[in-house]
Amino acid sequence: MRLRHLLPTSLILLLILLYSACPNTPRTTAVLCTNRPEFTAYAESFNTAQDEYRIIISYDDKPRQKINGENSCDFDLVIDSFLNSREYLDRFASLEGLFLEEQLAPDLFYQPLYQQGRYENQQVLLPISFNLPALMFNSR
């Protein structure tokens, strides 16, 4: 269970260390654009756990609409639903370095979702959470 709580923070750290969407953005600070309020807590936890890197949260109701906008370099990372559309995939940097340097194993991810994040034979998205439909039965 601890792995589930550490995974979002670890992924954010790896992405900050290795990639930046905009070359003019300092590598010690990353702006995360999201509509998921729980990532504010993850970012705060990450920021207080160490002094070298910082994550700044930019909350937006529809972050994926900013991807193709003229201010798309106002953020380094984006967390939103339905980013695996062909409309957005060509806007993301390759994450292949995460796997080549063995810092992250592809088999840690649910493979059908992981494969949807590929564009032109490069991994550009990582699934970090999803809702799995489930059935529950009353035992009475």
C-alpha positions as CSV (number, residue, x, y, z in Angstrom):
1,M,0.0,0.0,0.0
2,R,2.9,2.4,0.6
3,L,4.0,2.1,-3.0
4,R,0.6,3.5,-4.1
5,H,1.2,6.6,-2.1
6,L,4.8,7.0,-3.1
7,L,4.3,6.4,-6.9
8,P,2.9,9.8,-7.8
9,T,5.6,11.6,-5.8
10,S,8.3,9.4,-7.3
11,L,7.0,9.9,-10.9
12,I,6.9,13.7,-10.4
13,L,10.5,13.6,-9.1
14,L,11.7,11.5,-12.0
15,L,10.0,13.7,-14.6
16,I,11.5,16.9,-13.0
17,L,15.0,15.5,-12.9
18,L,15.0,14.2,-16.5
19,Y,12.7,16.3,-18.6
20,S,11.4,19.8,-19.0
21,A,8.8,20.7,-21.6
22,C,10.3,24.2,-22.0
23,P,14.0,24.8,-22.4
24,N,13.9,28.2,-20.6
25,T,12.4,26.8,-17.4
26,P,15.0,26.1,-14.7
27,R,15.4,22.4,-13.9
28,T,15.1,22.9,-10.2
29,T,11.5,24.1,-10.4
30,A,8.6,22.5,-12.3
31,V,5.1,23.8,-12.8
32,L,2.4,21.1,-12.7
33,C,-0.8,22.0,-14.4
34,T,-3.7,19.8,-13.2
35,N,-7.4,19.7,-12.2
36,R,-6.8,17.0,-9.6
37,P,-6.7,18.5,-6.1
38,E,-4.9,15.5,-4.6
39,F,-1.8,16.4,-6.5
40,T,-1.5,19.6,-4.4
41,A,-0.9,17.3,-1.4
42,Y,1.6,15.2,-3.3
43,A,3.5,18.3,-4.4
44,E,3.6,19.8,-0.9
45,S,4.9,16.5,0.5
46,F,7.6,16.4,-2.2
47,N,8.6,20.0,-1.6
48,T,8.9,19.5,2.2
49,A,10.8,16.2,1.9
50,Q,13.8,17.8,0.2
51,D,15.4,21.2,-0.6
52,E,16.7,20.8,-4.1
53,Y,13.6,20.7,-6.3
54,R,10.3,22.4,-6.2
55,I,6.9,21.7,-7.8
56,I,4.5,24.6,-8.2
57,I,0.9,23.7,-8.8
58,S,-1.1,25.5,-11.4
59,Y,-4.8,24.6,-11.0
60,D,-6.9,24.7,-14.1
61,D,-10.4,23.2,-14.7
62,K,-9.4,21.9,-18.2
63,P,-5.6,21.6,-18.3
64,R,-5.6,19.7,-21.6
65,Q,-7.0,22.8,-23.3
66,K,-3.8,24.6,-22.4
67,I,-1.6,22.1,-24.2
68,N,-2.3,23.4,-27.6
69,G,-2.6,27.0,-26.5
70,E,0.0,29.8,-26.9
71,N,0.9,29.6,-23.2
72,S,1.7,25.9,-23.3
73,C,5.2,26.6,-22.0
74,D,3.8,28.0,-18.8
75,F,3.9,24.5,-17.3
76,D,6.3,21.6,-17.4
77,L,4.0,18.7,-16.4
78,V,0.3,18.1,-17.0
79,I,-2.0,15.7,-15.2
80,D,-5.4,15.3,-16.7
81,S,-7.8,12.7,-18.0
82,F,-7.9,11.7,-21.7
83,L,-4.5,13.0,-22.7
84,N,-4.0,9.9,-24.8
85,S,-5.9,11.5,-27.7
86,R,-3.9,11.9,-31.0
87,E,-4.8,15.6,-30.6
88,Y,-2.3,15.9,-27.7
89,L,0.2,13.1,-28.0
90,D,2.5,14.9,-30.4
91,R,2.9,17.8,-27.9
92,F,4.7,15.7,-25.3
93,A,8.4,15.0,-24.9
94,S,9.6,11.4,-25.0
95,L,10.0,9.6,-21.6
96,E,12.1,6.8,-23.0
97,G,15.1,8.0,-20.9
98,L,13.2,7.0,-17.8
99,F,13.2,3.4,-19.0
100,L,16.6,3.3,-20.7
101,E,18.4,4.3,-17.5
102,E,16.4,1.7,-15.6
103,Q,15.0,4.3,-13.2
104,L,11.5,3.1,-13.9
105,A,10.3,-0.3,-15.1
106,P,7.5,-0.4,-17.7
107,D,6.0,-3.5,-16.0
108,L,5.0,-1.4,-13.0
109,F,2.2,0.0,-15.1
110,Y,-1.2,-1.5,-16.2
111,Q,-0.1,-2.4,-19.7
112,P,-3.3,-1.5,-21.7
113,L,-3.1,2.0,-20.3
114,Y,0.7,2.2,-20.6
115,Q,0.5,1.3,-24.3
116,Q,-2.0,4.1,-25.0
117,G,0.7,6.6,-24.0
118,R,2.9,5.7,-26.9
119,Y,3.4,8.0,-29.9
120,E,5.7,7.3,-32.8
121,N,7.3,4.4,-31.0
122,Q,8.1,6.6,-28.0
123,Q,6.5,6.6,-24.5
124,V,5.2,10.1,-24.0
125,L,2.5,9.5,-21.2
126,L,2.5,7.6,-18.0
127,P,-0.7,6.4,-16.4
128,I,-0.6,7.4,-12.8
129,S,-4.1,6.6,-11.7
130,F,-7.3,5.2,-13.2
131,N,-10.8,4.1,-12.1
132,L,-11.3,0.4,-12.5
133,P,-15.0,-0.6,-12.7
134,A,-15.7,-3.2,-10.0
135,L,-18.7,-5.2,-8.9
136,M,-19.6,-5.6,-5.2
137,F,-22.0,-8.0,-3.8
138,N,-23.8,-7.8,-0.4
139,S,-22.9,-10.9,1.7
140,R,-26.3,-11.1,3.3
